[in-house]
Amino acid sequence: MKTNVFSLEGKKTKTIDLPQQFAEEHRPDLVRRAHLAIQSHMIQPYGAFLDAGKRQSAKLSRRRRKFKTAYGKGLARSPRKSLWRRGTQFGWVGAVSPNTTGGRRAHPPKAHKDMRQKINEKERKKALRSALAMSIDPKHVKERGHIFTELPSVVENKIEDLAKTKDVETVLHALGLTQELLRTSERKIRAGKGKLRGRKYRTKKGPLIVVSAAKGNLMRAGANIPGVDVATVSSLNMKLLAPGGVAGRLAIYSEKAIERLNNEQFFINKRRQQKQEAKTSVKSEKK
């Protein structure tokens, strides 16, 4: 596969070959699974207090001639606590049991429960390759709601040297993403109780800028633009490439990021690659 390389002024400078990671087929099922797996690892454990509803002395004897016994009283077997006493008579009220007021919950959430979902390593890497391939496919990028004139998949290395937010915005405008930035600049008030929990506003996802290494101030400068994320090629995951579990996010790669992706063979099953290389070598020898 080949793609054009754009300059910071939005002009095509040359054509380069893309690594094999971008040739993966579209697998929305694996993308969704991988996204749910990474989401499950971000869940904060929660649960009820272990002694909630059980901090009462509610032991009630059923034996004859024992102090505070309920033998022969015609009472149900629910645990009870005594509120008053008159001789051998007691005033009881239910406690501790789930069917009583102020009692424990029958099946409360447990803080020690492991809610993390697992996914096979091969499937996770295949999902990442699929998300990478969809990030340069104009059809899927448009279906996800991004607005662009021509998809600027690869940009020259000078983009990694940008240090100011206004410079990053200028480059994005030059690449034909003016309407995209207007789309992501809008924010809406969230529906529901999330407004009370520190996430009042919802913003749309915009371009993802992928660089070779976390150097300079581009990470900070790009993060100041609403909807724009900046990440290194080695730290790509489904949360960045497929927000919401849907592949096709508009991604802008620097040339060095593409080179590193090709040289270090990220997200590739190396054992399978070795087998394929061995098969091709055997076929070539037979010919």
MOJORA-V248797 format. One record per pair of residues at least 4 apart in sequence whose C-alpha atoms are under 6 Angstrom apart, sorted by the first residue. I is the first residue (numbers start at 0). J is the second residue. D is the distance in Angstrom with one decimal. If there is no record, write none. Layout:
I;J;D + I;J;D
This chain:
0;16;5.8 + 0;17;5.5 + 1;15;5.6 + 1;16;4.4 + 1;17;5.7 + 2;14;5.6 + 2;15;5.7 + 3;13;5.9 + 3;14;4.5 + 4;11;5.7 + 4;12;5.8 + 4;13;5.4 + 4;14;5.8 + 4;153;5.0 + 4;154;5.3 + 5;9;5.6 + 5;10;5.3 + 5;11;4.5 + 5;12;5.8 + 5;154;4.7 + 6;10;5.3 + 6;154;5.9 + 6;155;5.5 + 7;170;5.5 + 8;173;5.5 + 9;173;5.0 + 9;174;4.5 + 18;261;5.3 + 20;128;5.3 + 21;131;5.8 + 21;132;4.2 + 23;128;5.9 + 23;129;5.2 + 23;132;6.0 + 24;129;5.9 + 25;129;5.4 + 29;126;5.3 + 30;126;4.9 + 31;244;4.6 + 33;123;5.9 + 34;237;5.3 + 34;244;5.2 + 36;116;5.0 + 39;115;4.9 + 39;116;6.0 + 40;115;5.2 + 44;110;5.4 + 45;110;4.7 + 46;108;4.6 + 46;109;4.5 + 46;110;4.2 + 51;103;6.0 + 52;95;5.5 + 52;101;5.9 + 52;102;4.4 + 52;103;4.0 + 53;95;5.0 + 57;78;5.6 + 57;79;4.8 + 57;80;4.3 + 60;68;4.7 + 61;68;5.6 + 61;69;5.3 + 61;70;4.9 + 62;70;5.8 + 63;70;5.6 + 78;93;5.9 + 78;94;5.9 + 79;91;5.8 + 79;92;5.2 + 79;93;4.2 + 79;94;5.2 + 80;91;5.4 + 80;92;5.6 + 81;90;5.4 + 81;91;4.3 + 82;90;5.4 + 82;91;5.9 + 83;89;5.7 + 83;90;5.1 + 84;88;5.7 + 84;89;4.4 + 93;99;5.4 + 94;99;5.5 + 94;102;5.4 + 95;102;4.1 + 95;103;5.6 + 96;102;5.1 + 97;102;5.1 + 97;103;5.2 + 97;104;5.4 + 97;105;5.5 + 124;266;4.9 + 130;246;5.2 + 133;247;4.8 + 134;247;4.6 + 134;248;5.3 + 134;249;5.5 + 134;250;5.7 + 135;152;5.9 + 139;247;5.1 + 140;247;4.5 + 140;248;5.8 + 140;249;5.9 + 141;145;5.2 + 146;179;5.0 + 147;175;6.0 + 147;176;5.5 + 148;175;5.9 + 152;251;4.8 + 152;252;6.0 + 153;251;5.7 + 153;252;4.7 + 153;253;5.5 + 154;253;5.0 + 155;253;5.7 + 155;254;5.6 + 156;253;5.5 + 156;254;5.6 + 161;217;5.6 + 162;216;4.7 + 162;217;5.2 + 163;220;5.3 + 164;220;4.5 + 171;176;5.6 + 172;176;5.2 + 172;177;5.0 + 183;203;5.1 + 183;205;5.9 + 183;226;5.4 + 184;225;5.7 + 186;201;5.5 + 186;202;4.8 + 187;200;5.4 + 187;201;5.2 + 188;199;5.8 + 188;200;4.5 + 189;199;5.5 + 189;200;5.4 + 189;201;5.8 + 193;198;5.7 + 194;198;5.5 + 194;199;3.9 + 203;226;5.8 + 204;226;4.6 + 205;226;4.4 + 205;227;5.1 + 206;227;5.2 + 206;249;5.0 + 206;250;5.6 + 207;227;5.9 + 207;228;4.9 + 207;229;5.9 + 207;250;4.6 + 208;229;4.7 + 208;250;5.9 + 208;251;4.8 + 209;229;5.9 + 209;230;5.1 + 209;231;5.5 + 209;232;5.8 + 209;251;6.0 + 209;252;4.8 + 210;231;4.9 + 210;232;6.0 + 210;253;5.5 + 210;256;5.2 + 211;231;5.5 + 211;232;5.7 + 211;255;5.5 + 211;256;4.1 + 212;231;5.4 + 217;221;5.8 + 218;229;5.4 + 222;228;5.7 + 232;256;5.9 + 237;241;5.1 + 238;242;5.1 + 240;248;5.9 + 241;245;4.9 + 241;246;4.3 + 259;263;5.7 + 260;264;5.6 + 260;265;5.7
